[in-house]
Amino acid sequence: MMNFRKRAVLAGFAASTALAAPAFAADVTPEAVVKHYADVALAKYQDSLTTAEALDAAIDAFLENPSEETQNAAKEAWIAARVPYQQTEVYRFGNPTVDDWEGKVNAWPLDEGLIDYVDASYGMESDENSLYTANVIANSEIMINGESVDTTEITPVLLSDTLQEAGDIEANVATGYHAIEFLLWGQDLNGTDAGAGERSYTDYLSDGCTNGNCDRRAAYLSAASELLISDLQDIVSAWEEGGEAYTYVTEDPTRGIAAILTGMGSLSYGELAGERMKLGLLLHDPEEEHDCFSDNTHASHLNDAIGILQAYTGEYTRVDGTEVSGPSVSDLVAEKDPALDEEIKAKLVATVEAMEAMAARAEAGEAYDQMIGEGNDEGNATVQAAIDGLIEQTPSIERAIAALELGQIELEGSDSLDNPDAVFQ
């Protein structure tokens, strides 16, 4: 069987590059920086789309001929697709177009009982979510806000317009990478023991179907994959010249530079260090991992950190191996304060290295959900070191905001970091 964990780590390593001294500092303008930033964003989303199309083809092959081999190929394609996408997350927070769109493709955590069957340990109901075990795949009709909804035909429109955040509940995630991940891997019932989800390919067989509704499960997986491609096409268009995301950062270079650093700082601190990592470590809860069905969380976190570094340096390695570089925020900061620029680069690289150490541990056989388990002092320390790197780089990013005279910018916070006692209340 393919070692999916190893494949993800190697993909992340390939994206990490050594840093050279600024090549453009002498004549860099804010206009050039935001233009290059937008061009790199477009390249990353194009790569995300390309790998999602490869995933869709692998899913089609799996559904046409369900087997362990074709299922593993689809899983491999899913993990490959996560690499460029996670490196785009740094475009969030500072750009409203991206923020408004992002939940369609990467919302988490999800109450997977909305989509399909779940183990008895999941529970039958939730006080917070009436659709906790609605199981759309098994039911051609469900109730949403007291009204009957026909789910006979499972289509991309049903997923996006009716089921996504149904009942205005964020945990009702019906679309995107994580819905597809659940349908490929199934629930990870191992807690903080070894092992990812173990869904059998027989859940998709026409003859010999396990767990019922194999045809509807296949329809859901196909619809979710089709919708992912459509949503990624939308964001590619948004980053093309004249698109909303492109225009937001380029028509006002000061606003664009602010968006770059806001994305870097907010992803570093509140989102990644806080909500995605420290919360799970505080609770020692395997449910608080980003790619929780596949045990690919270490790679997603690593690629987020790589994306932050790339946003600062203006460097990116495309999935076809093409190296992209150009005028960057690093160049602007170096003109104002060379020592600060070196400090920021050193801290960003140190964080990537801490993430790589975490990923190497996963490659060696200890998944992220095991690392955060209670009593695993060494694993906890490895994760904490990556969190510390994210925390330590944030004040330096804030100093860059001040050095470039961008005004008051509020970065995302997290109770897990700022008020950890609240986590246990």
C-alpha positions as CSV (number, residue, x, y, z in Angstrom):
1,M,0.0,0.0,0.0
2,M,1.2,3.5,-0.8
3,N,2.7,5.4,2.2
4,F,0.5,8.4,2.0
5,R,2.1,10.1,5.0
6,K,5.5,10.0,3.4
7,R,4.2,11.3,0.1
8,A,2.8,14.4,1.7
9,V,5.9,15.2,3.7
10,L,8.1,14.9,0.6
11,A,5.8,17.2,-1.3
12,G,6.1,19.7,1.5
13,F,9.9,19.4,1.6
14,A,10.1,20.1,-2.2
15,A,8.4,23.4,-1.7
16,S,10.9,24.6,1.0
17,T,13.7,26.5,-0.6
18,A,16.9,28.2,0.7
19,L,16.7,31.9,1.0
20,A,19.0,34.3,-0.9
21,A,19.7,37.9,-0.2
22,P,17.0,40.2,-1.8
23,A,17.6,40.5,-5.5
24,F,15.3,43.3,-6.2
25,A,15.7,45.6,-3.2
26,A,17.5,48.5,-5.1
27,D,14.5,49.3,-7.3
28,V,11.5,47.7,-5.7
29,T,8.2,49.5,-5.5
30,P,5.1,48.6,-3.6
31,E,3.3,48.4,-7.0
32,A,5.7,45.8,-8.2
33,V,5.5,43.9,-4.9
34,V,1.7,43.6,-4.9
35,K,1.6,42.7,-8.7
36,H,4.1,39.9,-8.1
37,Y,2.2,38.7,-5.0
38,A,-1.0,38.5,-7.1
39,D,0.8,36.7,-9.8
40,V,2.1,34.1,-7.3
41,A,-1.4,33.7,-5.8
42,L,-2.8,33.0,-9.3
43,A,-0.1,30.4,-9.9
44,K,-0.8,28.7,-6.6
45,Y,-4.6,28.6,-7.2
46,Q,-3.9,27.3,-10.8
47,D,-1.8,24.5,-9.3
48,S,-4.6,23.8,-6.8
49,L,-7.1,23.6,-9.7
50,T,-4.7,21.3,-11.7
51,T,-4.2,18.9,-8.8
52,A,-8.0,18.9,-8.0
53,E,-8.6,18.0,-11.6
54,A,-6.2,15.1,-11.2
55,L,-8.0,14.1,-8.1
56,D,-11.3,14.2,-9.9
57,A,-9.9,11.9,-12.6
58,A,-8.7,9.5,-9.9
59,I,-12.1,9.6,-8.2
60,D,-13.8,8.8,-11.6
61,A,-11.5,5.9,-12.1
62,F,-12.2,4.6,-8.5
63,L,-16.0,4.9,-8.9
64,E,-15.9,3.2,-12.3
65,N,-13.9,0.3,-10.9
66,P,-13.9,0.3,-7.0
67,S,-10.9,-1.6,-5.7
68,E,-8.2,-1.1,-3.1
69,E,-5.8,0.0,-5.8
70,T,-8.1,2.6,-7.3
71,Q,-9.1,3.8,-3.9
72,N,-5.4,4.2,-2.9
73,A,-4.8,6.2,-6.1
74,A,-7.6,8.5,-5.3
75,K,-6.2,9.0,-1.8
76,E,-2.8,9.7,-3.2
77,A,-4.3,12.3,-5.5
78,W,-6.1,13.9,-2.6
79,I,-2.9,14.3,-0.6
80,A,-1.1,15.7,-3.6
81,A,-3.9,18.2,-4.1
82,R,-3.5,19.5,-0.5
83,V,0.0,20.7,-1.0
84,P,-0.5,23.7,-3.3
85,Y,-3.9,24.5,-1.7
86,Q,-2.5,24.7,1.8
87,Q,0.2,27.1,0.6
88,T,-2.6,29.5,-0.5
89,E,-4.1,29.9,3.0
90,V,-1.8,32.8,3.6
91,Y,-4.0,34.8,1.2
92,R,-6.9,34.7,3.7
93,F,-7.6,37.3,6.4
94,G,-6.3,40.3,4.5
95,N,-8.4,39.8,1.4
96,P,-12.3,39.7,1.7
97,T,-12.7,37.9,-1.6
98,V,-10.7,35.0,-0.4
99,D,-12.3,35.0,3.1
100,D,-15.8,34.9,1.6
101,W,-14.8,32.0,-0.6
102,E,-12.5,29.8,1.5
103,G,-15.2,28.1,3.6
104,K,-16.5,26.4,0.5
105,V,-13.4,24.3,0.1
106,N,-11.6,24.0,3.4
107,A,-14.2,24.4,6.2
108,W,-13.5,22.2,9.3
109,P,-14.1,20.5,11.6
110,L,-17.2,18.8,10.2
111,D,-20.0,16.8,11.8
112,E,-19.6,13.9,9.3
113,G,-22.9,12.3,10.3
114,L,-24.6,14.8,8.1
115,I,-23.0,13.1,5.1
116,D,-22.9,9.4,5.8
117,Y,-23.0,6.6,8.3
118,V,-20.9,6.9,11.4
119,D,-19.8,4.6,14.2
120,A,-21.9,4.2,17.3
121,S,-19.2,6.0,19.3
122,Y,-20.0,9.2,17.4
123,G,-23.4,9.4,19.2
124,M,-26.9,9.8,17.8
125,E,-27.7,13.4,18.5
126,S,-26.2,16.8,19.4
127,D,-27.9,19.6,21.3
128,E,-26.1,22.0,19.0
129,N,-26.9,20.4,15.6
130,S,-30.2,18.8,14.6
131,L,-28.5,17.4,11.5
132,Y,-25.7,15.7,13.5
133,T,-26.7,12.3,12.1
134,A,-28.9,13.3,9.2
135,N,-27.0,10.9,6.9
136,V,-27.9,12.4,3.5
137,I,-26.5,9.4,1.7
138,A,-29.0,7.1,3.4
139,N,-32.0,9.4,3.2
140,S,-33.8,10.9,0.2
141,E,-35.5,13.4,2.5
142,I,-34.2,15.3,5.5
143,M,-35.6,18.1,7.8
144,I,-33.8,21.4,7.9
145,N,-35.2,24.1,10.1
146,G,-38.4,22.3,10.4
147,E,-38.9,22.0,6.6
148,S,-38.7,18.8,4.5
149,V,-35.9,18.9,1.9
150,D,-35.8,16.5,-1.0
151,T,-32.3,14.9,-1.3
152,T,-33.2,12.3,-3.8
153,E,-30.8,13.6,-6.4
154,I,-27.3,14.3,-5.0
155,T,-25.9,17.1,-7.0
156,P,-23.2,19.9,-6.6
157,V,-26.1,22.4,-6.2
158,L,-27.7,20.4,-3.4
159,L,-24.3,20.3,-1.6
160,S,-23.5,23.9,-2.0
161,D,-26.9,25.6,-1.8
162,T,-28.8,23.4,0.6
163,L,-26.4,21.3,2.8
164,Q,-23.4,23.5,3.3
165,E,-23.8,25.1,6.7
166,A,-27.4,23.9,6.7
167,G,-29.4,25.4,9.6
168,D,-26.7,28.1,9.8
169,I,-24.5,25.6,11.6
170,E,-20.8,25.9,10.7
171,A,-20.2,22.2,11.5
172,N,-22.5,21.1,8.7
173,V,-19.7,21.0,6.2
174,A,-21.0,19.3,3.1
175,T,-18.4,20.4,0.5
176,G,-14.7,20.8,-0.1
177,Y,-11.5,18.8,0.6
178,H,-12.6,17.5,4.0
179,A,-16.0,16.1,2.8
180,I,-14.0,14.3,0.0
181,E,-11.4,13.1,2.6
182,F,-14.2,11.6,4.7
183,L,-15.7,9.8,1.8
184,L,-12.3,8.3,0.8
185,W,-11.0,7.4,4.2
186,G,-14.0,7.3,6.5
187,Q,-13.8,8.1,10.2
188,D,-10.5,7.7,12.1
189,L,-11.7,5.6,15.1
190,N,-8.2,5.1,16.5
191,G,-8.2,8.0,18.9
192,T,-4.5,8.7,19.7
193,D,-3.5,5.2,18.7
194,A,-1.9,4.5,15.3
195,G,-4.0,4.4,12.2
196,A,-6.1,6.7,10.0
197,G,-9.6,6.1,8.6
198,E,-10.2,2.6,7.2
199,R,-13.2,3.0,4.8
200,S,-13.3,0.0,2.5
201,Y,-13.6,0.3,-1.3
202,T,-16.6,-2.0,-0.9
203,D,-18.6,1.0,0.3
204,Y,-18.7,1.9,-3.4
205,L,-19.5,-1.5,-5.0
206,S,-22.6,-2.1,-7.0
207,D,-22.4,-5.8,-6.3
208,G,-21.3,-6.6,-2.7
209,C,-22.0,-3.1,-1.3
210,T,-21.1,-2.6,2.3
211,N,-22.9,-0.2,4.7
212,G,-25.7,0.4,2.1
213,N,-26.4,3.1,-0.4
214,C,-23.2,2.6,-2.4
215,D,-24.7,4.3,-5.5
216,R,-25.7,7.4,-3.5
217,R,-22.3,7.5,-1.8
218,A,-20.6,7.4,-5.2
219,A,-23.0,10.2,-6.3
220,Y,-22.0,12.3,-3.3
221,L,-18.3,11.8,-3.8
222,S,-18.6,12.6,-7.5
223,A,-20.6,15.8,-6.8
224,A,-18.2,17.0,-4.1
225,S,-15.3,16.5,-6.5
226,E,-17.0,18.3,-9.3
227,L,-17.9,21.2,-7.0
228,L,-14.4,21.5,-5.7
229,I,-13.2,22.1,-9.3
230,S,-15.9,24.7,-9.9
231,D,-15.0,26.5,-6.7
232,L,-11.3,26.5,-7.5
233,Q,-12.1,27.8,-11.0
234,D,-13.9,30.7,-9.4
235,I,-10.9,31.7,-7.2
236,V,-8.6,31.4,-10.2
237,S,-10.7,33.9,-12.0
238,A,-10.7,36.1,-9.0
239,W,-6.9,36.3,-9.1
240,E,-6.6,36.9,-12.8
241,E,-6.0,40.5,-13.8
242,G,-9.2,42.5,-13.2
243,G,-10.6,39.9,-10.8
244,E,-11.9,40.9,-7.4
245,A,-9.0,39.4,-5.4
246,Y,-6.4,40.7,-7.8
247,T,-7.9,44.2,-7.8
248,Y,-8.2,44.3,-4.0
249,V,-4.4,44.0,-3.6
250,T,-3.2,45.9,-6.7
251,E,-5.4,49.0,-7.1
252,D,-4.1,50.4,-3.8
253,P,-0.6,49.2,-3.1
254,T,-0.6,50.3,0.5
255,R,-3.8,48.2,1.1
256,G,-2.2,45.4,-0.8
257,I,1.0,45.4,1.3
258,A,-1.2,45.5,4.4
259,A,-3.2,42.5,3.1
260,I,0.0,40.5,2.7
261,L,1.2,41.1,6.2
262,T,-2.3,40.6,7.7
263,G,-2.5,37.2,6.0
264,M,0.9,36.2,7.3
265,G,0.3,37.4,10.9
266,S,-3.2,36.1,11.3
267,L,-2.4,32.7,9.8
268,S,0.7,32.4,12.0
269,Y,-0.9,33.4,15.3
270,G,-4.7,33.0,15.7
271,E,-5.5,30.4,13.0
272,L,-2.5,28.0,12.8
273,A,-0.7,28.4,16.2
274,G,-4.0,28.8,18.1
275,E,-7.1,27.2,16.6
276,R,-5.5,24.5,14.6
277,M,-2.6,23.5,16.9
278,K,-2.6,24.8,20.5
279,L,-6.3,24.0,21.0
280,G,-5.8,20.3,20.1
281,L,-2.7,20.2,22.2
282,L,-4.4,21.6,25.2
283,L,-7.3,19.2,24.9
284,H,-5.1,16.3,23.7
285,D,-8.1,15.7,21.3
286,P,-7.5,13.8,18.1
287,E,-10.7,15.4,16.7
288,E,-8.9,18.8,16.7
289,E,-6.7,18.0,13.8
290,H,-7.1,19.5,10.4
291,D,-6.9,16.5,8.1
292,C,-8.4,14.2,10.7
293,F,-9.6,11.3,8.5
294,S,-6.4,10.8,6.5
295,D,-3.8,11.6,9.2
296,N,-2.3,14.2,6.8
297,T,-2.4,17.1,9.3
298,H,1.3,17.4,9.7
299,A,1.7,18.1,6.0
300,S,-1.1,20.6,5.9
301,H,0.4,22.5,8.8
302,L,3.9,22.4,7.2
303,N,2.5,23.7,3.9
304,D,0.8,26.6,5.7
305,A,4.1,27.6,7.2
306,I,5.8,27.3,3.8
307,G,3.1,29.5,2.4
308,I,3.7,32.2,5.0
309,L,7.5,32.1,4.1
310,Q,6.7,32.3,0.4
311,A,4.4,35.3,0.9
312,Y,7.3,37.2,2.5
313,T,10.0,36.3,0.0
314,G,8.0,36.2,-3.2
315,E,9.3,32.7,-4.0
316,Y,7.2,29.7,-5.1
317,T,7.9,26.3,-6.7
318,R,5.1,25.3,-8.9
319,V,3.9,21.7,-9.1
320,D,5.7,21.3,-12.4
321,G,8.9,22.4,-10.8
322,T,9.0,25.9,-12.2
323,E,10.7,28.3,-9.8
324,V,8.9,31.7,-9.4
325,S,10.5,34.8,-7.8
326,G,10.1,38.5,-7.9
327,P,9.8,41.7,-5.9
328,S,8.6,41.0,-2.3
329,V,7.7,42.4,1.0
330,S,11.1,41.2,2.2
331,D,12.7,43.7,-0.3
332,L,10.6,46.5,1.1
333,V,11.4,45.7,4.7
334,A,15.1,45.3,3.8
335,E,15.1,48.9,2.4
336,K,13.7,50.2,5.7
337,D,15.4,48.0,8.2
338,P,17.9,45.3,6.9
339,A,18.3,43.8,10.4
340,L,14.5,43.3,10.7
341,D,14.3,41.7,7.3
342,E,17.0,39.2,8.3
343,E,15.2,38.6,11.6
344,I,11.9,37.9,9.9
345,K,13.4,35.5,7.4
346,A,15.3,33.6,10.1
347,K,12.2,33.2,12.2
348,L,10.1,32.1,9.2
349,V,12.7,29.5,8.2
350,A,13.0,28.3,11.8
351,T,9.2,27.7,11.9
352,V,9.3,25.8,8.7
353,E,12.2,23.7,10.1
354,A,10.2,23.0,13.3
355,M,7.2,21.9,11.1
356,E,9.5,19.7,9.0
357,A,10.7,18.0,12.3
358,M,7.1,17.4,13.1
359,A,6.4,16.0,9.6
360,A,9.5,13.8,9.8
361,R,8.2,12.3,13.0
362,A,4.9,11.6,11.2
363,E,6.8,10.1,8.3
364,A,8.6,7.8,10.8
365,G,5.2,6.5,11.9
366,E,3.8,8.7,14.6
367,A,0.8,10.7,13.2
368,Y,-0.1,14.2,14.4
369,D,-3.1,12.9,16.4
370,Q,-0.7,10.7,18.3
371,M,1.8,13.5,18.9
372,I,-0.8,15.6,20.6
373,G,-2.0,12.7,22.8
374,E,-2.0,13.0,26.6
375,G,1.2,11.5,28.1
376,N,3.2,11.8,24.9
377,D,5.7,14.3,26.2
378,E,8.1,14.0,23.3
379,G,5.3,14.3,20.7
380,N,3.7,17.2,22.6
381,A,7.1,19.0,22.7
382,T,7.6,18.6,18.9
383,V,4.2,20.1,18.2
384,Q,4.8,22.9,20.8
385,A,8.1,23.8,19.1
386,A,6.2,24.4,15.9
387,I,3.6,26.5,17.7
388,D,6.4,28.5,19.4
389,G,7.9,29.3,16.1
390,L,4.6,30.6,14.8
391,I,4.1,32.7,17.9
392,E,7.6,34.1,17.9
393,Q,7.5,35.2,14.2
394,T,4.3,37.1,14.8
395,P,5.8,40.1,16.6
396,S,8.4,40.5,13.9
397,I,5.6,40.6,11.3
398,E,4.0,43.3,13.4
399,R,7.3,45.2,13.4
400,A,7.3,45.0,9.6
401,I,3.8,46.5,9.6
402,A,5.2,49.4,11.7
403,A,8.4,49.8,9.6
404,L,6.3,50.1,6.4
405,E,4.0,52.6,8.1
406,L,0.9,50.7,7.3
407,G,-1.2,51.9,10.2
408,Q,-3.1,49.9,12.8
409,I,-3.7,46.3,11.7
410,E,-5.5,43.8,13.9
411,L,-4.3,40.3,13.6
412,E,-6.4,37.2,14.4
413,G,-6.2,36.0,18.0
414,S,-7.2,32.8,19.7
415,D,-8.4,31.9,23.2
416,S,-6.1,28.9,23.0
417,L,-3.2,31.3,23.2
418,D,-4.6,34.5,24.8
419,N,-7.0,33.0,27.3
420,P,-6.4,29.2,27.6
421,D,-8.5,28.8,30.7
422,A,-11.6,29.6,28.5
423,V,-10.9,26.5,26.5
424,F,-11.8,24.3,29.5
425,Q,-15.0,26.2,30.5
